[in-house]
Amino acid sequence: MAATRLPAKEHLADRIAGLVDRGDVGQALAACRQLNDSYPDYAYGWYLASFLMKKAGNPVDALNAIKRALQLGYSDKFQLQKAKCLFSAGDIPGAAAAIDPLAEKSFDDPDLHNETGSQLYLLGDYRKALVHYSRAIELDGRRADFHFNRAALQRYLGDTDGAEAGFDAVIALKPDEFEAYNGRAQLRRQTTGRNHVEQLRQVISRTSDPFGLTQLYYALGKEQEDLGDFDGAFASLSQGAGSKRRHMQYSVETDLQIMERIREVYGPGLFNGQIAGSASADPIFILGMPRTGTTLVERILGSHSEVFSAGELNNFSLELVRLVKETVRPAPASRLDFVVATAGLDFCALGDAYVGSTMALRDDSPYFIDKLPFNFLYAGLIHLALPRARIINLQRHPMDTCFAIYKQWFKDAYPFSYDLDELGQYYVAYDRLMRHWNDAMPGVIHTVRYEDLVADVEGESRRLLDYCGLPWEDQCLRFYENPQASTTASAVQVRQPIYGTSVGRWRHYAKHLEPLRRHLEQAGIDTH
């Protein structure tokens, strides 16, 4: 029997799908234009155009195309694409409204459930995302990516047992899904009777992929540390960090120059007299180096009835970049020139734009937390733009800070963390910048020392709330009962009462970290 011939439009659509599978987006776009010109009433053709335009980095045209598709015929898949396009275009309220009709629906397509869950996750609706991930697994339990997405979210929501079972399922289905090994290792303290050290060693022995080796060595180092094998743990961490660093393009010198330029540009004179920034007192910024207790302080404050934790937001830097692009002429030629340009902005406009950009990311609480550690770079600019905002800086023993950073895999963030020499240089520059901010803006930044918080959680928490102008509430001491998701590296730790076992942990590795300690001491940083 002769094969059934596809109508021309379906044939073109299949050709486009094949081009996408081969990664030829340019040819696929050309074929899609031909499809839409020939069959302007073919809704799926406009969906394909939207998909390709978004993939090519053109969310506005992608949005117009999916609107055209929806005018020609409704589809849940089209509606999800609309939400994705709105999100990519920065219209968070629009994306939330677009995904809402799908949030409570049940589909027969597991991929649609998985993708809906992923979009809900990006919008911060973690509970509904979890439902969709679970439904995807119910429909097709053989997909490792479905299990991975749910396990990662279960970890953030505090379901460590569910997350461990999920990561086990990922590894069973797809042994080369290396991120699952590291995610699993971080979930709990490994014991002599229950660990994965031998399995990890076996997988390492047959793995050549550098990305995979990075993940596996970090997982092995974590489990070896739990078992008290500190020399073995450091060797594994060094292997993992080295594998990561060798495949990165990064110059710590660039970051050092930027921090030096910030100190030069934002001198004390900028902060004298009345600061004409935004009138908003809504934001509470928690900043500092990573792994210093920022998430712990976020959970304490976020447990207060008047405070909502919006997580780690990039909004301030995004609004800063947007304002510079719109108002500075000529455009800055380099990142150092960009720093200079920021000092001449309309600070009130920047503050108002930042607060406005966060509205869809928080509830109606009077205050919200922005816990992006990197905001320490902008502390002076934050005060100029938002003089009534609270700024909290976390400090921890410099050696504990550096080692905690070194042993954490951050995926795409903190490129200075994979080489101890670069890490030491970066820490010294951070320390100088924070000293500068405190000198230039005396009394503006509230500093919390991690060790003091661990030793006297109630006293430090009361001082913290006093600084924020908040009345005392006992539930702030029960932060570990807070059901809100935590998407940071500390997602597991913040589900537990405060413990002091992380204080001084670097001393287990003192002989390995001696060059770093000497570097910090020579820069005038006390490591005793």
TARANOR-V408457 format. One record per residue. N is the residue number from 1. RES is the residue in three letters. SS is DSSP state (H for helix, E for strand, - for the rest). PHI is phi as a letter, one per 40 degrees, with the letter a starting at -180 (NA if undefined). Layout:
<<N;RES;SS;PHI> <N;RES;SS;PHI>>
This chain:
<<1;MET;-;NA> <2;ALA;-;c> <3;ALA;-;c> <4;THR;-;c> <5;ARG;-;c> <6;LEU;-;c> <7;PRO;-;d> <8;ALA;H;d> <9;LYS;H;c> <10;GLU;H;c> <11;HIS;H;c> <12;LEU;H;c> <13;ALA;H;c> <14;ASP;H;c> <15;ARG;H;c> <16;ILE;H;c> <17;ALA;H;c> <18;GLY;H;c> <19;LEU;H;c> <20;VAL;H;c> <21;ASP;H;d> <22;ARG;-;c> <23;GLY;-;g> <24;ASP;-;c> <25;VAL;H;c> <26;GLY;H;c> <27;GLN;H;c> <28;ALA;H;c> <29;LEU;H;c> <30;ALA;H;c> <31;ALA;H;c> <32;CYS;H;c> <33;ARG;H;c> <34;GLN;H;c> <35;LEU;H;c> <36;ASN;H;c> <37;ASP;H;c> <38;SER;H;c> <39;TYR;-;b> <40;PRO;-;c> <41;ASP;-;b> <42;TYR;-;c> <43;ALA;H;d> <44;TYR;H;c> <45;GLY;H;c> <46;TRP;H;c> <47;TYR;H;c> <48;LEU;H;c> <49;ALA;H;c> <50;SER;H;c> <51;PHE;H;d> <52;LEU;H;c> <53;MET;H;c> <54;LYS;H;c> <55;LYS;H;c> <56;ALA;-;c> <57;GLY;-;g> <58;ASN;-;b> <59;PRO;H;c> <60;VAL;H;c> <61;ASP;H;c> <62;ALA;H;c> <63;LEU;H;c> <64;ASN;H;c> <65;ALA;H;c> <66;ILE;H;c> <67;LYS;H;c> <68;ARG;H;c> <69;ALA;H;c> <70;LEU;H;c> <71;GLN;H;c> <72;LEU;H;c> <73;GLY;-;i> <74;TYR;-;c> <75;SER;-;a> <76;ASP;H;d> <77;LYS;H;c> <78;PHE;H;c> <79;GLN;H;c> <80;LEU;H;c> <81;GLN;H;c> <82;LYS;H;c> <83;ALA;H;c> <84;LYS;H;c> <85;CYS;H;c> <86;LEU;H;c> <87;PHE;H;c> <88;SER;H;c> <89;ALA;-;c> <90;GLY;-;g> <91;ASP;-;c> <92;ILE;H;c> <93;PRO;H;c> <94;GLY;H;c> <95;ALA;H;c> <96;ALA;H;c> <97;ALA;H;c> <98;ALA;H;c> <99;ILE;H;c> <100;ASP;H;d> <101;PRO;H;c> <102;LEU;H;c> <103;ALA;H;c> <104;GLU;-;b> <105;LYS;-;c> <106;SER;-;b> <107;PHE;-;b> <108;ASP;-;c> <109;ASP;-;b> <110;PRO;H;c> <111;ASP;H;c> <112;LEU;H;c> <113;HIS;H;c> <114;ASN;H;c> <115;GLU;H;c> <116;THR;H;c> <117;GLY;H;d> <118;SER;H;c> <119;GLN;H;c> <120;LEU;H;c> <121;TYR;H;c> <122;LEU;H;c> <123;LEU;-;c> <124;GLY;-;g> <125;ASP;-;c> <126;TYR;H;c> <127;ARG;H;c> <128;LYS;H;c> <129;ALA;H;c> <130;LEU;H;c> <131;VAL;H;c> <132;HIS;H;c> <133;TYR;H;c> <134;SER;H;c> <135;ARG;H;c> <136;ALA;H;c> <137;ILE;H;c> <138;GLU;H;c> <139;LEU;H;c> <140;ASP;-;a> <141;GLY;-;c> <142;ARG;-;c> <143;ARG;-;c> <144;ALA;H;c> <145;ASP;H;c> <146;PHE;H;c> <147;HIS;H;c> <148;PHE;H;c> <149;ASN;H;d> <150;ARG;H;c> <151;ALA;H;c> <152;ALA;H;c> <153;LEU;H;c> <154;GLN;H;c> <155;ARG;H;c> <156;TYR;H;c> <157;LEU;-;c> <158;GLY;-;g> <159;ASP;-;c> <160;THR;H;c> <161;ASP;H;c> <162;GLY;H;c> <163;ALA;H;c> <164;GLU;H;c> <165;ALA;H;c> <166;GLY;H;c> <167;PHE;H;c> <168;ASP;H;d> <169;ALA;H;c> <170;VAL;H;d> <171;ILE;H;c> <172;ALA;H;c> <173;LEU;H;c> <174;LYS;-;a> <175;PRO;-;d> <176;ASP;-;c> <177;GLU;-;c> <178;PHE;H;c> <179;GLU;H;c> <180;ALA;H;c> <181;TYR;H;c> <182;ASN;H;c> <183;GLY;H;d> <184;ARG;H;c> <185;ALA;H;c> <186;GLN;-;c> <187;LEU;-;c> <188;ARG;-;a> <189;ARG;-;c> <190;GLN;-;c> <191;THR;E;b> <192;THR;-;c> <193;GLY;-;c> <194;ARG;E;a> <195;ASN;-;a> <196;HIS;-;b> <197;VAL;H;d> <198;GLU;H;c> <199;GLN;H;c> <200;LEU;H;c> <201;ARG;H;c> <202;GLN;H;c> <203;VAL;H;c> <204;ILE;H;d> <205;SER;H;c> <206;ARG;-;b> <207;THR;-;b> <208;SER;-;b> <209;ASP;-;c> <210;PRO;H;c> <211;PHE;H;c> <212;GLY;H;c> <213;LEU;H;c> <214;THR;H;d> <215;GLN;H;c> <216;LEU;H;c> <217;TYR;H;c> <218;TYR;H;c> <219;ALA;H;c> <220;LEU;H;c> <221;GLY;H;c> <222;LYS;H;c> <223;GLU;H;c> <224;GLN;H;c> <225;GLU;H;c> <226;ASP;H;d> <227;LEU;-;c> <228;GLY;-;g> <229;ASP;-;c> <230;PHE;H;c> <231;ASP;H;c> <232;GLY;H;c> <233;ALA;H;c> <234;PHE;H;c> <235;ALA;H;c> <236;SER;H;c> <237;LEU;H;c> <238;SER;H;c> <239;GLN;H;c> <240;GLY;H;c> <241;ALA;H;c> <242;GLY;H;c> <243;SER;H;c> <244;LYS;H;c> <245;ARG;H;c> <246;ARG;H;c> <247;HIS;-;b> <248;MET;-;b> <249;GLN;-;b> <250;TYR;-;a> <251;SER;-;b> <252;VAL;H;c> <253;GLU;H;c> <254;THR;H;c> <255;ASP;H;c> <256;LEU;H;c> <257;GLN;H;c> <258;ILE;H;c> <259;MET;H;c> <260;GLU;H;c> <261;ARG;H;c> <262;ILE;H;d> <263;ARG;H;c> <264;GLU;H;c> <265;VAL;H;c> <266;TYR;-;c> <267;GLY;-;c> <268;PRO;H;d> <269;GLY;H;c> <270;LEU;H;c> <271;PHE;H;b> <272;ASN;-;c> <273;GLY;-;g> <274;GLN;-;c> <275;ILE;-;c> <276;ALA;-;c> <277;GLY;-;c> <278;SER;-;c> <279;ALA;-;c> <280;SER;-;c> <281;ALA;-;b> <282;ASP;-;c> <283;PRO;E;c> <284;ILE;E;b> <285;PHE;E;c> <286;ILE;E;b> <287;LEU;E;a> <288;GLY;E;h> <289;MET;-;c> <290;PRO;-;c> <291;ARG;-;g> <292;THR;-;b> <293;GLY;-;h> <294;THR;H;c> <295;THR;H;c> <296;LEU;H;c> <297;VAL;H;c> <298;GLU;H;d> <299;ARG;H;c> <300;ILE;H;c> <301;LEU;H;c> <302;GLY;H;c> <303;SER;-;c> <304;HIS;-;c> <305;SER;-;c> <306;GLU;-;b> <307;VAL;E;b> <308;PHE;E;b> <309;SER;E;c> <310;ALA;-;c> <311;GLY;-;g> <312;GLU;-;c> <313;LEU;-;c> <314;ASN;-;c> <315;ASN;H;d> <316;PHE;H;c> <317;SER;H;c> <318;LEU;H;c> <319;GLU;H;c> <320;LEU;H;c> <321;VAL;H;c> <322;ARG;H;c> <323;LEU;H;c> <324;VAL;H;c> <325;LYS;H;c> <326;GLU;H;c> <327;THR;H;b> <328;VAL;-;c> <329;ARG;-;b> <330;PRO;-;c> <331;ALA;-;c> <332;PRO;-;d> <333;ALA;-;c> <334;SER;-;a> <335;ARG;H;c> <336;LEU;H;c> <337;ASP;H;c> <338;PHE;H;c> <339;VAL;H;d> <340;VAL;H;c> <341;ALA;H;c> <342;THR;H;c> <343;ALA;-;c> <344;GLY;-;b> <345;LEU;-;c> <346;ASP;-;c> <347;PHE;H;c> <348;CYS;H;c> <349;ALA;H;c> <350;LEU;H;c> <351;GLY;H;c> <352;ASP;H;c> <353;ALA;H;c> <354;TYR;H;c> <355;VAL;H;c> <356;GLY;H;c> <357;SER;H;c> <358;THR;-;c> <359;MET;H;d> <360;ALA;H;c> <361;LEU;H;b> <362;ARG;-;a> <363;ASP;-;c> <364;ASP;-;c> <365;SER;-;c> <366;PRO;-;c> <367;TYR;E;b> <368;PHE;E;b> <369;ILE;E;b> <370;ASP;E;b> <371;LYS;-;b> <372;LEU;-;b> <373;PRO;H;d> <374;PHE;H;c> <375;ASN;H;c> <376;PHE;H;c> <377;LEU;H;c> <378;TYR;H;b> <379;ALA;H;d> <380;GLY;H;c> <381;LEU;H;c> <382;ILE;H;c> <383;HIS;H;c> <384;LEU;H;c> <385;ALA;H;c> <386;LEU;-;b> <387;PRO;-;c> <388;ARG;-;c> <389;ALA;-;c> <390;ARG;E;c> <391;ILE;E;b> <392;ILE;E;b> <393;ASN;E;b> <394;LEU;E;c> <395;GLN;E;b> <396;ARG;-;a> <397;HIS;-;d> <398;PRO;H;d> <399;MET;H;c> <400;ASP;H;c> <401;THR;H;c> <402;CYS;H;c> <403;PHE;H;c> <404;ALA;H;c> <405;ILE;H;c> <406;TYR;H;c> <407;LYS;-;c> <408;GLN;-;b> <409;TRP;-;c> <410;PHE;-;b> <411;LYS;-;g> <412;ASP;-;b> <413;ALA;-;b> <414;TYR;-;f> <415;PRO;H;c> <416;PHE;H;c> <417;SER;H;c> <418;TYR;H;b> <419;ASP;-;a> <420;LEU;H;c> <421;ASP;H;c> <422;GLU;H;c> <423;LEU;H;c> <424;GLY;H;c> <425;GLN;H;c> <426;TYR;H;c> <427;TYR;H;c> <428;VAL;H;c> <429;ALA;H;c> <430;TYR;H;c> <431;ASP;H;c> <432;ARG;H;c> <433;LEU;H;c> <434;MET;H;c> <435;ARG;H;c> <436;HIS;H;c> <437;TRP;H;d> <438;ASN;H;c> <439;ASP;H;c> <440;ALA;H;c> <441;MET;-;b> <442;PRO;-;d> <443;GLY;-;g> <444;VAL;-;c> <445;ILE;E;c> <446;HIS;E;c> <447;THR;E;c> <448;VAL;E;b> <449;ARG;E;c> <450;TYR;H;d> <451;GLU;H;c> <452;ASP;H;c> <453;LEU;H;c> <454;VAL;H;c> <455;ALA;H;c> <456;ASP;-;a> <457;VAL;H;c> <458;GLU;H;c> <459;GLY;H;c> <460;GLU;H;c> <461;SER;H;c> <462;ARG;H;c> <463;ARG;H;c> <464;LEU;H;c> <465;LEU;H;c> <466;ASP;H;d> <467;TYR;H;d> <468;CYS;H;c> <469;GLY;-;g> <470;LEU;-;b> <471;PRO;-;c> <472;TRP;-;c> <473;GLU;-;b> <474;ASP;H;c> <475;GLN;H;c> <476;CYS;H;c> <477;LEU;H;c> <478;ARG;H;b> <479;PHE;H;d> <480;TYR;H;c> <481;GLU;H;c> <482;ASN;-;c> <483;PRO;-;c> <484;GLN;-;c> <485;ALA;-;c> <486;SER;-;b> <487;THR;-;b> <488;THR;-;b> <489;ALA;-;c> <490;SER;-;c> <491;ALA;-;d> <492;VAL;-;c> <493;GLN;H;c> <494;VAL;H;c> <495;ARG;H;c> <496;GLN;-;b> <497;PRO;-;d> <498;ILE;-;c> <499;TYR;-;b> <500;GLY;-;b> <501;THR;-;c> <502;SER;-;c> <503;VAL;-;c> <504;GLY;-;g> <505;ARG;H;c> <506;TRP;H;d> <507;ARG;H;c> <508;HIS;H;c> <509;TYR;H;b> <510;ALA;H;d> <511;LYS;H;c> <512;HIS;H;c> <513;LEU;H;c> <514;GLU;H;d> <515;PRO;H;d> <516;LEU;H;c> <517;ARG;H;c> <518;ARG;H;c> <519;HIS;H;c> <520;LEU;H;c> <521;GLU;H;c> <522;GLN;H;c> <523;ALA;-;c> <524;GLY;-;g> <525;ILE;-;c> <526;ASP;-;c> <527;THR;-;b> <528;HIS;-;c>>
